[in-house]
Amino acid sequence: MTAAQFERMTTGEVECLLRRRLNLFVEAGAPPCAALVLAAQVEVPEDAAVLLLEHGMSVELTLQLLYRAT
């Protein structure tokens, strides 16, 4: 998702999206506070983040790797 797409969402849609991403990243192994930071980075693809988290990467490293890849 791009930042422009995110900005066009309603408040309810944003809440639903962020809650879903937060739960997804926590289930993949991220600590809740770090998962929240990652969930807010809507440009980061969920599937790639989950894969890295499930392989034991920290949220910080996951963000670095995925932002470098784009």
HTML snippet that shows the backbone in 3Dmol.js (N, CA, C, O; Angstrom):
<script src="https://3Dmol.org/build/3Dmol-min.js"></script>
<div id="view" style="width:600px;height:400px;position:relative"></div>
<script>
const pdb = `
ATOM      1  N   MET A   1       0.845  -1.170   0.000  1.00  0.00           N
ATOM      2  CA  MET A   1       0.000   0.000   0.000  1.00  0.00           C
ATOM      3  C   MET A   1       0.890   1.233   0.000  1.00  0.00           C
ATOM      4  O   MET A   1       1.909   1.285   0.689  1.00  0.00           O
ATOM      5  N   THR A   2       0.497   2.197  -0.766  1.00  0.00           N
ATOM      6  CA  THR A   2       1.259   3.440  -0.796  1.00  0.00           C
ATOM      7  C   THR A   2       0.719   4.406   0.256  1.00  0.00           C
ATOM      8  O   THR A   2      -0.386   4.232   0.770  1.00  0.00           O
ATOM      9  N   ALA A   3       1.510   5.416   0.562  1.00  0.00           N
ATOM     10  CA  ALA A   3       1.076   6.432   1.512  1.00  0.00           C
ATOM     11  C   ALA A   3      -0.157   7.162   0.992  1.00  0.00           C
ATOM     12  O   ALA A   3      -1.043   7.517   1.770  1.00  0.00           O
ATOM     13  N   ALA A   4      -0.218   7.388  -0.315  1.00  0.00           N
ATOM     14  CA  ALA A   4      -1.374   8.067  -0.908  1.00  0.00           C
ATOM     15  C   ALA A   4      -2.650   7.247  -0.742  1.00  0.00           C
ATOM     16  O   ALA A   4      -3.710   7.801  -0.451  1.00  0.00           O
ATOM     17  N   GLN A   5      -2.554   5.941  -0.926  1.00  0.00           N
ATOM     18  CA  GLN A   5      -3.712   5.067  -0.723  1.00  0.00           C
ATOM     19  C   GLN A   5      -4.148   5.094   0.735  1.00  0.00           C
ATOM     20  O   GLN A   5      -5.342   5.133   1.032  1.00  0.00           O
ATOM     21  N   PHE A   6      -3.191   5.075   1.629  1.00  0.00           N
ATOM     22  CA  PHE A   6      -3.478   5.098   3.061  1.00  0.00           C
ATOM     23  C   PHE A   6      -4.207   6.385   3.452  1.00  0.00           C
ATOM     24  O   PHE A   6      -5.142   6.356   4.253  1.00  0.00           O
ATOM     25  N   GLU A   7      -3.783   7.491   2.893  1.00  0.00           N
ATOM     26  CA  GLU A   7      -4.381   8.784   3.226  1.00  0.00           C
ATOM     27  C   GLU A   7      -5.826   8.898   2.770  1.00  0.00           C
ATOM     28  O   GLU A   7      -6.582   9.696   3.325  1.00  0.00           O
ATOM     29  N   ARG A   8      -6.225   8.121   1.776  1.00  0.00           N
ATOM     30  CA  ARG A   8      -7.596   8.171   1.280  1.00  0.00           C
ATOM     31  C   ARG A   8      -8.544   7.271   2.071  1.00  0.00           C
ATOM     32  O   ARG A   8      -9.747   7.269   1.808  1.00  0.00           O
ATOM     33  N   MET A   9      -8.034   6.521   3.017  1.00  0.00           N
ATOM     34  CA  MET A   9      -8.863   5.600   3.797  1.00  0.00           C
ATOM     35  C   MET A   9      -9.650   6.357   4.864  1.00  0.00           C
ATOM     36  O   MET A   9      -9.230   7.411   5.340  1.00  0.00           O
ATOM     37  N   THR A  10     -10.794   5.795   5.224  1.00  0.00           N
ATOM     38  CA  THR A  10     -11.572   6.360   6.320  1.00  0.00           C
ATOM     39  C   THR A  10     -10.939   5.972   7.647  1.00  0.00           C
ATOM     40  O   THR A  10     -10.088   5.084   7.707  1.00  0.00           O
ATOM     41  N   THR A  11     -11.358   6.640   8.696  1.00  0.00           N
ATOM     42  CA  THR A  11     -10.829   6.337  10.029  1.00  0.00           C
ATOM     43  C   THR A  11     -11.077   4.874  10.394  1.00  0.00           C
ATOM     44  O   THR A  11     -10.196   4.210  10.941  1.00  0.00           O
ATOM     45  N   GLY A  12     -12.257   4.382  10.098  1.00  0.00           N
ATOM     46  CA  GLY A  12     -12.590   2.987  10.392  1.00  0.00           C
ATOM     47  C   GLY A  12     -11.723   2.010   9.614  1.00  0.00           C
ATOM     48  O   GLY A  12     -11.282   0.995  10.152  1.00  0.00           O
ATOM     49  N   GLU A  13     -11.482   2.321   8.347  1.00  0.00           N
ATOM     50  CA  GLU A  13     -10.633   1.463   7.527  1.00  0.00           C
ATOM     51  C   GLU A  13      -9.198   1.457   8.043  1.00  0.00           C
ATOM     52  O   GLU A  13      -8.545   0.413   8.070  1.00  0.00           O
ATOM     53  N   VAL A  14      -8.715   2.616   8.448  1.00  0.00           N
ATOM     54  CA  VAL A  14      -7.355   2.711   8.985  1.00  0.00           C
ATOM     55  C   VAL A  14      -7.240   1.888  10.262  1.00  0.00           C
ATOM     56  O   VAL A  14      -6.277   1.141  10.439  1.00  0.00           O
ATOM     57  N   GLU A  15      -8.210   2.023  11.142  1.00  0.00           N
ATOM     58  CA  GLU A  15      -8.185   1.259  12.399  1.00  0.00           C
ATOM     59  C   GLU A  15      -8.184  -0.236  12.125  1.00  0.00           C
ATOM     60  O   GLU A  15      -7.424  -0.982  12.742  1.00  0.00           O
ATOM     61  N   CYS A  16      -9.025  -0.673  11.209  1.00  0.00           N
ATOM     62  CA  CYS A  16      -9.097  -2.093  10.861  1.00  0.00           C
ATOM     63  C   CYS A  16      -7.772  -2.579  10.272  1.00  0.00           C
ATOM     64  O   CYS A  16      -7.279  -3.644  10.644  1.00  0.00           O
ATOM     65  N   LEU A  17      -7.203  -1.808   9.364  1.00  0.00           N
ATOM     66  CA  LEU A  17      -5.937  -2.172   8.736  1.00  0.00           C
ATOM     67  C   LEU A  17      -4.817  -2.281   9.762  1.00  0.00           C
ATOM     68  O   LEU A  17      -4.087  -3.272   9.784  1.00  0.00           O
ATOM     69  N   LEU A  18      -4.680  -1.272  10.608  1.00  0.00           N
ATOM     70  CA  LEU A  18      -3.591  -1.274  11.585  1.00  0.00           C
ATOM     71  C   LEU A  18      -3.771  -2.378  12.620  1.00  0.00           C
ATOM     72  O   LEU A  18      -2.795  -3.001  13.038  1.00  0.00           O
ATOM     73  N   ARG A  19      -4.997  -2.622  13.031  1.00  0.00           N
ATOM     74  CA  ARG A  19      -5.258  -3.698  13.999  1.00  0.00           C
ATOM     75  C   ARG A  19      -4.913  -5.060  13.394  1.00  0.00           C
ATOM     76  O   ARG A  19      -4.310  -5.906  14.055  1.00  0.00           O
ATOM     77  N   ARG A  20      -5.305  -5.265  12.119  1.00  0.00           N
ATOM     78  CA  ARG A  20      -4.998  -6.531  11.447  1.00  0.00           C
ATOM     79  C   ARG A  20      -3.494  -6.724  11.303  1.00  0.00           C
ATOM     80  O   ARG A  20      -2.975  -7.807  11.574  1.00  0.00           O
ATOM     81  N   ARG A  21      -2.796  -5.675  10.877  1.00  0.00           N
ATOM     82  CA  ARG A  21      -1.337  -5.761  10.724  1.00  0.00           C
ATOM     83  C   ARG A  21      -0.651  -5.996  12.072  1.00  0.00           C
ATOM     84  O   ARG A  21       0.283  -6.792  12.167  1.00  0.00           O
ATOM     85  N   LEU A  22      -1.116  -5.306  13.104  1.00  0.00           N
ATOM     86  CA  LEU A  22      -0.543  -5.490  14.440  1.00  0.00           C
ATOM     87  C   LEU A  22      -0.670  -6.941  14.875  1.00  0.00           C
ATOM     88  O   LEU A  22       0.308  -7.548  15.311  1.00  0.00           O
ATOM     89  N   ASN A  23      -1.865  -7.499  14.761  1.00  0.00           N
ATOM     90  CA  ASN A  23      -2.077  -8.895  15.163  1.00  0.00           C
ATOM     91  C   ASN A  23      -1.237  -9.856  14.329  1.00  0.00           C
ATOM     92  O   ASN A  23      -0.693 -10.826  14.857  1.00  0.00           O
ATOM     93  N   LEU A  24      -1.130  -9.591  13.043  1.00  0.00           N
ATOM     94  CA  LEU A  24      -0.336 -10.429  12.152  1.00  0.00           C
ATOM     95  C   LEU A  24       1.130 -10.448  12.574  1.00  0.00           C
ATOM     96  O   LEU A  24       1.753 -11.509  12.612  1.00  0.00           O
ATOM     97  N   PHE A  25       1.678  -9.281  12.891  1.00  0.00           N
ATOM     98  CA  PHE A  25       3.088  -9.201  13.251  1.00  0.00           C
ATOM     99  C   PHE A  25       3.361  -9.766  14.646  1.00  0.00           C
ATOM    100  O   PHE A  25       4.416 -10.356  14.879  1.00  0.00           O
ATOM    101  N   VAL A  26       2.429  -9.590  15.562  1.00  0.00           N
ATOM    102  CA  VAL A  26       2.589 -10.194  16.898  1.00  0.00           C
ATOM    103  C   VAL A  26       2.567 -11.712  16.771  1.00  0.00           C
ATOM    104  O   VAL A  26       3.386 -12.397  17.384  1.00  0.00           O
ATOM    105  N   GLU A  27       1.643 -12.239  15.987  1.00  0.00           N
ATOM    106  CA  GLU A  27       1.569 -13.691  15.772  1.00  0.00           C
ATOM    107  C   GLU A  27       2.827 -14.228  15.101  1.00  0.00           C
ATOM    108  O   GLU A  27       3.181 -15.391  15.290  1.00  0.00           O
ATOM    109  N   ALA A  28       3.506 -13.390  14.319  1.00  0.00           N
ATOM    110  CA  ALA A  28       4.738 -13.808  13.640  1.00  0.00           C
ATOM    111  C   ALA A  28       5.953 -13.736  14.560  1.00  0.00           C
ATOM    112  O   ALA A  28       7.048 -14.149  14.179  1.00  0.00           O
ATOM    113  N   GLY A  29       5.759 -13.203  15.791  1.00  0.00           N
ATOM    114  CA  GLY A  29       6.849 -13.217  16.753  1.00  0.00           C
ATOM    115  C   GLY A  29       7.358 -11.869  17.208  1.00  0.00           C
ATOM    116  O   GLY A  29       8.282 -11.811  18.020  1.00  0.00           O
ATOM    117  N   ALA A  30       6.793 -10.790  16.717  1.00  0.00           N
ATOM    118  CA  ALA A  30       7.261  -9.463  17.128  1.00  0.00           C
ATOM    119  C   ALA A  30       6.672  -9.086  18.485  1.00  0.00           C
ATOM    120  O   ALA A  30       5.506  -9.376  18.749  1.00  0.00           O
ATOM    121  N   PRO A  31       7.456  -8.447  19.347  1.00  0.00           N
ATOM    122  CA  PRO A  31       6.905  -7.925  20.596  1.00  0.00           C
ATOM    123  C   PRO A  31       5.829  -6.878  20.276  1.00  0.00           C
ATOM    124  O   PRO A  31       5.950  -6.164  19.280  1.00  0.00           O
ATOM    125  N   PRO A  32       4.787  -6.775  21.098  1.00  0.00           N
ATOM    126  CA  PRO A  32       3.661  -5.888  20.774  1.00  0.00           C
ATOM    127  C   PRO A  32       4.044  -4.448  20.438  1.00  0.00           C
ATOM    128  O   PRO A  32       3.548  -3.910  19.448  1.00  0.00           O
ATOM    129  N   CYS A  33       4.893  -3.818  21.211  1.00  0.00           N
ATOM    130  CA  CYS A  33       5.254  -2.424  20.924  1.00  0.00           C
ATOM    131  C   CYS A  33       5.989  -2.298  19.602  1.00  0.00           C
ATOM    132  O   CYS A  33       5.729  -1.374  18.831  1.00  0.00           O
ATOM    133  N   ALA A  34       6.895  -3.208  19.336  1.00  0.00           N
ATOM    134  CA  ALA A  34       7.635  -3.187  18.076  1.00  0.00           C
ATOM    135  C   ALA A  34       6.710  -3.527  16.906  1.00  0.00           C
ATOM    136  O   ALA A  34       6.854  -2.973  15.816  1.00  0.00           O
ATOM    137  N   ALA A  35       5.765  -4.432  17.133  1.00  0.00           N
ATOM    138  CA  ALA A  35       4.805  -4.787  16.090  1.00  0.00           C
ATOM    139  C   ALA A  35       3.948  -3.589  15.714  1.00  0.00           C
ATOM    140  O   ALA A  35       3.586  -3.421  14.549  1.00  0.00           O
ATOM    141  N   LEU A  36       3.628  -2.766  16.688  1.00  0.00           N
ATOM    142  CA  LEU A  36       2.843  -1.564  16.424  1.00  0.00           C
ATOM    143  C   LEU A  36       3.612  -0.594  15.519  1.00  0.00           C
ATOM    144  O   LEU A  36       3.043  -0.002  14.602  1.00  0.00           O
ATOM    145  N   VAL A  37       4.897  -0.445  15.790  1.00  0.00           N
ATOM    146  CA  VAL A  37       5.736   0.413  14.942  1.00  0.00           C
ATOM    147  C   VAL A  37       5.751  -0.133  13.515  1.00  0.00           C
ATOM    148  O   VAL A  37       5.620   0.624  12.554  1.00  0.00           O
ATOM    149  N   LEU A  38       5.909  -1.422  13.387  1.00  0.00           N
ATOM    150  CA  LEU A  38       5.944  -2.051  12.067  1.00  0.00           C
ATOM    151  C   LEU A  38       4.586  -1.947  11.369  1.00  0.00           C
ATOM    152  O   LEU A  38       4.524  -1.694  10.166  1.00  0.00           O
ATOM    153  N   ALA A  39       3.524  -2.137  12.103  1.00  0.00           N
ATOM    154  CA  ALA A  39       2.177  -2.065  11.528  1.00  0.00           C
ATOM    155  C   ALA A  39       1.899  -0.689  10.937  1.00  0.00           C
ATOM    156  O   ALA A  39       1.197  -0.569   9.933  1.00  0.00           O
ATOM    157  N   ALA A  40       2.446   0.340  11.556  1.00  0.00           N
ATOM    158  CA  ALA A  40       2.221   1.711  11.092  1.00  0.00           C
ATOM    159  C   ALA A  40       2.987   2.030   9.813  1.00  0.00           C
ATOM    160  O   ALA A  40       2.691   3.026   9.153  1.00  0.00           O
ATOM    161  N   GLN A  41       3.946   1.219   9.459  1.00  0.00           N
ATOM    162  CA  GLN A  41       4.716   1.427   8.222  1.00  0.00           C
ATOM    163  C   GLN A  41       3.968   0.736   7.088  1.00  0.00           C
ATOM    164  O   GLN A  41       4.348  -0.353   6.658  1.00  0.00           O
ATOM    165  N   VAL A  42       2.914   1.368   6.612  1.00  0.00           N
ATOM    166  CA  VAL A  42       2.015   0.715   5.662  1.00  0.00           C
ATOM    167  C   VAL A  42       2.656   0.416   4.315  1.00  0.00           C
ATOM    168  O   VAL A  42       2.125  -0.383   3.543  1.00  0.00           O
ATOM    169  N   GLU A  43       3.790   1.046   4.021  1.00  0.00           N
ATOM    170  CA  GLU A  43       4.487   0.752   2.765  1.00  0.00           C
ATOM    171  C   GLU A  43       5.191  -0.605   2.813  1.00  0.00           C
ATOM    172  O   GLU A  43       5.535  -1.169   1.774  1.00  0.00           O
ATOM    173  N   VAL A  44       5.404  -1.125   4.025  1.00  0.00           N
ATOM    174  CA  VAL A  44       6.099  -2.400   4.203  1.00  0.00           C
ATOM    175  C   VAL A  44       5.127  -3.542   3.896  1.00  0.00           C
ATOM    176  O   VAL A  44       4.071  -3.639   4.522  1.00  0.00           O
ATOM    177  N   PRO A  45       5.473  -4.404   2.942  1.00  0.00           N
ATOM    178  CA  PRO A  45       4.583  -5.513   2.599  1.00  0.00           C
ATOM    179  C   PRO A  45       4.463  -6.521   3.746  1.00  0.00           C
ATOM    180  O   PRO A  45       5.461  -6.951   4.325  1.00  0.00           O
ATOM    181  N   GLU A  46       3.240  -6.877   4.051  1.00  0.00           N
ATOM    182  CA  GLU A  46       2.976  -7.784   5.171  1.00  0.00           C
ATOM    183  C   GLU A  46       3.656  -9.131   5.007  1.00  0.00           C
ATOM    184  O   GLU A  46       4.283  -9.628   5.942  1.00  0.00           O
ATOM    185  N   ASP A  47       3.539  -9.729   3.826  1.00  0.00           N
ATOM    186  CA  ASP A  47       4.073 -11.071   3.639  1.00  0.00           C
ATOM    187  C   ASP A  47       5.580 -11.125   3.840  1.00  0.00           C
ATOM    188  O   ASP A  47       6.090 -12.066   4.449  1.00  0.00           O
ATOM    189  N   ALA A  48       6.289 -10.139   3.342  1.00  0.00           N
ATOM    190  CA  ALA A  48       7.742 -10.104   3.512  1.00  0.00           C
ATOM    191  C   ALA A  48       8.118  -9.878   4.972  1.00  0.00           C
ATOM    192  O   ALA A  48       9.060 -10.495   5.470  1.00  0.00           O
ATOM    193  N   ALA A  49       7.399  -9.008   5.656  1.00  0.00           N
ATOM    194  CA  ALA A  49       7.677  -8.745   7.070  1.00  0.00           C
ATOM    195  C   ALA A  49       7.428  -9.989   7.907  1.00  0.00           C
ATOM    196  O   ALA A  49       8.235 -10.336   8.770  1.00  0.00           O
ATOM    197  N   VAL A  50       6.314 -10.657   7.652  1.00  0.00           N
ATOM    198  CA  VAL A  50       5.994 -11.877   8.413  1.00  0.00           C
ATOM    199  C   VAL A  50       7.071 -12.929   8.199  1.00  0.00           C
ATOM    200  O   VAL A  50       7.494 -13.583   9.153  1.00  0.00           O
ATOM    201  N   LEU A  51       7.512 -13.099   6.984  1.00  0.00           N
ATOM    202  CA  LEU A  51       8.550 -14.092   6.686  1.00  0.00           C
ATOM    203  C   LEU A  51       9.824 -13.812   7.489  1.00  0.00           C
ATOM    204  O   LEU A  51      10.406 -14.722   8.080  1.00  0.00           O
ATOM    205  N   LEU A  52      10.244 -12.561   7.505  1.00  0.00           N
ATOM    206  CA  LEU A  52      11.452 -12.208   8.253  1.00  0.00           C
ATOM    207  C   LEU A  52      11.250 -12.384   9.762  1.00  0.00           C
ATOM    208  O   LEU A  52      12.129 -12.902  10.452  1.00  0.00           O
ATOM    209  N   LEU A  53      10.116 -11.962  10.262  1.00  0.00           N
ATOM    210  CA  LEU A  53       9.839 -12.104  11.699  1.00  0.00           C
ATOM    211  C   LEU A  53       9.793 -13.572  12.104  1.00  0.00           C
ATOM    212  O   LEU A  53      10.317 -13.941  13.155  1.00  0.00           O
ATOM    213  N   GLU A  54       9.180 -14.402  11.288  1.00  0.00           N
ATOM    214  CA  GLU A  54       9.102 -15.835  11.589  1.00  0.00           C
ATOM    215  C   GLU A  54      10.467 -16.502  11.564  1.00  0.00           C
ATOM    216  O   GLU A  54      10.648 -17.563  12.160  1.00  0.00           O
ATOM    217  N   HIS A  55      11.427 -15.896  10.883  1.00  0.00           N
ATOM    218  CA  HIS A  55      12.791 -16.416  10.865  1.00  0.00           C
ATOM    219  C   HIS A  55      13.662 -15.791  11.951  1.00  0.00           C
ATOM    220  O   HIS A  55      14.884 -15.941  11.942  1.00  0.00           O
ATOM    221  N   GLY A  56      13.027 -15.092  12.882  1.00  0.00           N
ATOM    222  CA  GLY A  56      13.739 -14.585  14.049  1.00  0.00           C
ATOM    223  C   GLY A  56      14.333 -13.197  13.926  1.00  0.00           C
ATOM    224  O   GLY A  56      15.052 -12.754  14.821  1.00  0.00           O
ATOM    225  N   MET A  57      14.048 -12.506  12.842  1.00  0.00           N
ATOM    226  CA  MET A  57      14.576 -11.143  12.686  1.00  0.00           C
ATOM    227  C   MET A  57      13.845 -10.196  13.633  1.00  0.00           C
ATOM    228  O   MET A  57      12.656 -10.366  13.900  1.00  0.00           O
ATOM    229  N   SER A  58      14.554  -9.218  14.125  1.00  0.00           N
ATOM    230  CA  SER A  58      13.921  -8.189  14.946  1.00  0.00           C
ATOM    231  C   SER A  58      13.117  -7.260  14.043  1.00  0.00           C
ATOM    232  O   SER A  58      13.314  -7.236  12.829  1.00  0.00           O
ATOM    233  N   VAL A  59      12.221  -6.505  14.640  1.00  0.00           N
ATOM    234  CA  VAL A  59      11.448  -5.532  13.869  1.00  0.00           C
ATOM    235  C   VAL A  59      12.384  -4.494  13.268  1.00  0.00           C
ATOM    236  O   VAL A  59      12.198  -4.087  12.121  1.00  0.00           O
ATOM    237  N   GLU A  60      13.373  -4.066  14.013  1.00  0.00           N
ATOM    238  CA  GLU A  60      14.314  -3.062  13.511  1.00  0.00           C
ATOM    239  C   GLU A  60      15.039  -3.562  12.273  1.00  0.00           C
ATOM    240  O   GLU A  60      15.147  -2.842  11.281  1.00  0.00           O
ATOM    241  N   LEU A  61      15.533  -4.784  12.326  1.00  0.00           N
ATOM    242  CA  LEU A  61      16.231  -5.348  11.170  1.00  0.00           C
ATOM    243  C   LEU A  61      15.269  -5.593  10.015  1.00  0.00           C
ATOM    244  O   LEU A  61      15.622  -5.370   8.857  1.00  0.00           O
ATOM    245  N   THR A  62      14.075  -6.043  10.316  1.00  0.00           N
ATOM    246  CA  THR A  62      13.060  -6.250   9.286  1.00  0.00           C
ATOM    247  C   THR A  62      12.794  -4.951   8.537  1.00  0.00           C
ATOM    248  O   THR A  62      12.751  -4.937   7.307  1.00  0.00           O
ATOM    249  N   LEU A  63      12.616  -3.870   9.271  1.00  0.00           N
ATOM    250  CA  LEU A  63      12.382  -2.572   8.633  1.00  0.00           C
ATOM    251  C   LEU A  63      13.572  -2.149   7.776  1.00  0.00           C
ATOM    252  O   LEU A  63      13.395  -1.669   6.656  1.00  0.00           O
ATOM    253  N   GLN A  64      14.770  -2.326   8.297  1.00  0.00           N
ATOM    254  CA  GLN A  64      15.959  -1.942   7.530  1.00  0.00           C
ATOM    255  C   GLN A  64      16.052  -2.726   6.228  1.00  0.00           C
ATOM    256  O   GLN A  64      16.314  -2.157   5.168  1.00  0.00           O
ATOM    257  N   LEU A  65      15.836  -4.026   6.313  1.00  0.00           N
ATOM    258  CA  LEU A  65      15.949  -4.866   5.127  1.00  0.00           C
ATOM    259  C   LEU A  65      14.863  -4.540   4.096  1.00  0.00           C
ATOM    260  O   LEU A  65      15.139  -4.479   2.898  1.00  0.00           O
ATOM    261  N   LEU A  66      13.653  -4.334   4.557  1.00  0.00           N
ATOM    262  CA  LEU A  66      12.562  -4.094   3.615  1.00  0.00           C
ATOM    263  C   LEU A  66      12.607  -2.698   3.020  1.00  0.00           C
ATOM    264  O   LEU A  66      12.207  -2.508   1.871  1.00  0.00           O
ATOM    265  N   TYR A  67      13.088  -1.710   3.780  1.00  0.00           N
ATOM    266  CA  TYR A  67      13.201  -0.377   3.204  1.00  0.00           C
ATOM    267  C   TYR A  67      14.372  -0.324   2.222  1.00  0.00           C
ATOM    268  O   TYR A  67      14.323   0.425   1.246  1.00  0.00           O
ATOM    269  N   ARG A  68      15.406  -1.098   2.466  1.00  0.00           N
ATOM    270  CA  ARG A  68      16.534  -1.147   1.535  1.00  0.00           C
ATOM    271  C   ARG A  68      16.137  -1.816   0.238  1.00  0.00           C
ATOM    272  O   ARG A  68      16.642  -1.463  -0.828  1.00  0.00           O
ATOM    273  N   ALA A  69      15.219  -2.798   0.324  1.00  0.00           N
ATOM    274  CA  ALA A  69      14.797  -3.551  -0.851  1.00  0.00           C
ATOM    275  C   ALA A  69      13.914  -2.722  -1.779  1.00  0.00           C
ATOM    276  O   ALA A  69      13.789  -3.044  -2.961  1.00  0.00           O
ATOM    277  N   THR A  70      13.306  -1.669  -1.267  1.00  0.00           N
ATOM    278  CA  THR A  70      12.385  -0.883  -2.106  1.00  0.00           C
ATOM    279  C   THR A  70      13.052   0.282  -2.754  1.00  0.00           C
ATOM    280  O   THR A  70      12.409   1.033  -3.487  1.00  0.00           O
TER     281      THR A  70
END
`;
const viewer = $3Dmol.createViewer("view");
viewer.addModel(pdb, "pdb");
viewer.setStyle({}, {cartoon: {color: "spectrum"}});
viewer.zoomTo();
viewer.render();
</script>
